[in-house]
Amino acid sequence: MKKAYALRVTCSSTRGIVAAVSGYLAGKGCNITDSSQFDDIHTRHFFMRMSFISEEGAGLEDLDRDFMPIAERFGMAVEFSDESKKRKVMIMVSKFGHCLNDLLYRWRIGALPIEITGVVSNHFDYQKVVANHDIPFHHVKITPQNKSEAEASLVRLVEETGTELIVLARYMQVLSDELCTKMSGKIINIHHSFLPSFKGANPYKQAFERGVKLIGATSHYVTGDLDEGPIIEQDVIRVTHAQSPEDYVSLGRDVESQVLARAIHAHIHGRVFLNGNKTVVFPASPGSFASERLG
């Protein structure tokens, strides 16, 4: 039975990597359907992702085990994955629901192939919306006094559900350094791109008052440095003097929703690689819904 798999590889840059990997897959009766690679000349690190079809029945365990000599020769970090398997994702939200609603819609129509393990919120505003999608809703109240206990509850939920990715869909609480470290590269956040110029409340109103001409959004991995983690996806939209502060907010929410969805799509398909304080993000393969620009 034919199976679609993906292979992710990172290692120090050297000659012969692509030949060794492609030769190995060919020898295992696999047909490569898509391949992306990047050799960072500054850090001397090599990144590669391949999609392939196992045409002679080779399974993930066999592929992973038999690949070990090549991995050891090049000092590779290697990950084989089943492309049909949906990643388990937990969504966290506070009082702004545009990103949550957008993700639920994309999930419902199959544009975002994930398994939503639950929605966590420090408010009850979206409990009914989540329940109507037959998704577990978890209210975790946050106060200055119970912050550590609340985060412990979140960690238990993640572990009990086997969650592989946390999405902060405008979740307006700061996660601890301990949790950020524990789930490094597994928490994605979204925010407007006015930082650091316009901080605090009403950033869109501040932007309007300064005559900003571009509104943008940034999605990144979460680290202990607030809003400074490795960037996955960004986008902008042009505004004019004729638009109101309310227009800025509406347009900004649209951009935020699109950027977050594209970042999640790239992550769940293994197209994002951490590269120090940056990321390497490979484009979607031809025929993928993401290649048509999620939006």
N, C-alpha and C positions, 0 to 999 in steps of 0.2 A: 504494500500500500504506500503510495507516495505521500510524503509529509513535507510541509514547508517549515524550514527552520531559519534561524539567523545566528550569525557568529560575530561577536565583538572582540576586538584584539587591541591591546595597548602594550607598548614596549619601547625600549630605546631604539632610535633610528639606526638602521643598518641595511646592508644589501641582502636581497634574497628572501625577504619576508613574504611578499606577495606570491612569489613562485612556490615557496614551501607550502603556503596555506592552500592555494588553488590546486596544486598538485596533490595534496593530501585529500581534498574533497573529491577531486576527480577519481582518485584511487578508491574512494569509498562509494563510488557510484552516485555521486551527487552532481547536480547541474546548477551552476551559479546563475541566478536570475538578476541580481543587482549587486553592485560593489562600489563602495566609496572609501577613499583613503585620504589621509592628510599627514604630511611629514612636516612637523614644526621645526623650521631651521633655527629658531631662537632657543628653544628648550631641548632640541634633539630628541623629541618624543614622537612616536609614530602611532597613528590611530587608524583603525579600519573596521568597517562593518560590511558583512556580506549576507545577502539573502540567498538561500539555495533550496533546491528540492532534492530530498533523498529519494532516489528512484529505485533503489535496490533494497529498501527496508532497513537501512542503518538507523538505529535509534539514538536518542540524545546521550544516553549513558555510554554506549559504545563509542560514539563520536568523541565525546569528552575524554574518555579513558585512553583511547588510542592516539589522541592528539598530544598527550602529555610529553612525549619526547621532543616534539617541535616546540612546545611551549617552554620547556626547560632550556632548549638550545638558545632560544632568543630572549629568555627572561620575560615571557609574556604574562600579562593578566588576561585571562580568556573567559568568555561567557557564551555558551551555546543556549539557545532558547527556542521554544516552540512558538511560532508566529500565530498559531490559532488560539493560544492561551491568553485570556484577558487578565490584565493586571488588576490587582485589588487596590482600590483607591478610596480614601476617606476624605470627605469635603468638610471644611470648617468655615463658618460664616457668622457674622454679627448682625448688623442692622441694614446693610446695603445688599440687596438680593439680586442685582442684575447679573453678576457672574454666576451665582448659583442657578438661577433660572435658565441661563444660557447653557450651562453644562448639563442640566437635567434634560433640556430639549435635545441637545446633540446626542446624549446617551440614549434617549428614548427612540430616536430615529436611526440609531446605529452609526452615526457619524463619528462618535467617540467610543470605540470598542473597549470599554472598561467594565469592571464589576464594582459597583459602588457599595462599599461595606457599611456605610452609614454617613449621616450628616451630624456634625457636632456644632452646637451653638451656645453662646452664653446668654442668649435671649430666646423667647418663644415665637418670634415674629413669623418664622417660616416652618413651624411645626406641621401645620395643616398641608402646606404645599408638598413637603417631603413625604408625609403620610399618604397623600393621594398618589404618590409614585410607588407605594409599597416598599419604601426604603426606611430602615430604622433611623429614628431621630433621637439624639441624645442631648439633653440639656445639661451643660456643665457650667454652673454658676461660678463666676470669677469675682473675687473681692481681694483687696490688699492683704487680708488676713488668711485667706484660704488658697492662695495661688499655688503653693507647692502641692497641696492635696488635690486641687483641680487638675494639675498637670499629671499627677500620678494616675488619676482616673482616666485621662486621655491615653496614657501609655498602656494601661490595662486594656482599653478598647482596641488599641492598635494591635496588641499582642493576641488578644482573644479572637479577633477577626482575620488575622493574618494579613493585615494591611501592608501594602508594599510602597505606597505613595500617599503623602498627606498634601492636600491642596488647600491653601489659604485663600478662599474666594471672598476677599475683603473681610478677613477675620481680624478684628481690631484689638488684638492682644499680642503682647510680646512673649515669645517662647523663650524658655531658659537656655543658657549656653549648653547645659548638659543634654537637653533633648535635641538641640541643633547638632551637637557633635554625634550623638547616638544615631541620628537619622541623616547624617550628612549625604547630600545628593538625593534625598528622598522626600524633601519638603519643598514645594513650589509656592511662591507668593506672587501677587500681582499688585501693582500700584501705579499711580500716574507718574509721568516722567518729568514733573516739575521740580523734583528734588535735585539739588539741595536749595534751590532758590526760594520755593514757596512751601514752607513747612507748616504743620499745625492745621488748624481748622480752616475750612473753606478755601482750599488751594485753588479751585477753579475761579472763585471770586477774586482772589489775589491776582491770578493770571489775567483775568478780564481787566482789572484796574490798571495793570501794567501794559495792556495792549499786546499781549502775546499773540503770535500769528500761527503757531503750531501747537497742537495738543497731542500728547503722546502717552504711551503706557509701556511699562517694563515688567516682564515676568522673569524671575530669577530663583535660584536655589537659596534657601534660607541658611544663614550662618549666624553666629553670635553677634556680628556687626549688623545692626538694624539696617535693612534695605540696601545692603552693600554686597550681597552674595553674587556668585557667578551668574551673569546674565544669559538667559536662554533665548528670549524673543523680545522684540520691540517693534513698535509701529507708531506712525504719526498721522494726523489729519489736519488740514489747513482750516483756519477760521479767519473771519474778517471783522472789521470795525462795526459792521452792521448787526452782528450777532450779540445776543444778550448773555448774561452770566448763566441763565438757565440753559441756553443753547450749548454753552461750554460744557456744562455738567452732563447733558444728554449725549453729546458727541463723545465726551470723554469716557462715559460708561460703555458706549458701543466699542470703542477702541480697546478698553480694558478687557471686555468679554472676548473679543477676537484674539487678542494677544495671549490671554491665559489659555484658551482652547488650543491654540497652535503649540504653545509650550508643552502642554500635557500630551498632545498627540505625538510630538517629537520624542518625549521622554518614554512613553509607554511602548514605542516602537524601537527603543534602543538607539536612537539617532543622536543622543546627546552624550558627550564625553567631558568629564571635568579635566581641565588643563590648567592646573594652578588656580589662579583667581579668575580664570576665564573658562569658556566652554568651546568645544568643537561641536558644531551642529550640522550633521549631514542632511542634505535635501531629501525629501521623500522620493521614493522610486516612481517612475512613470506608471500611471494607472491608479496610484493611491489617491484617496479622497483629499488628503492633505496637500497634494501637489496642485490641486485646483484652488488653493488658498481658502482655508477655513474662514468663513465670515458670512 
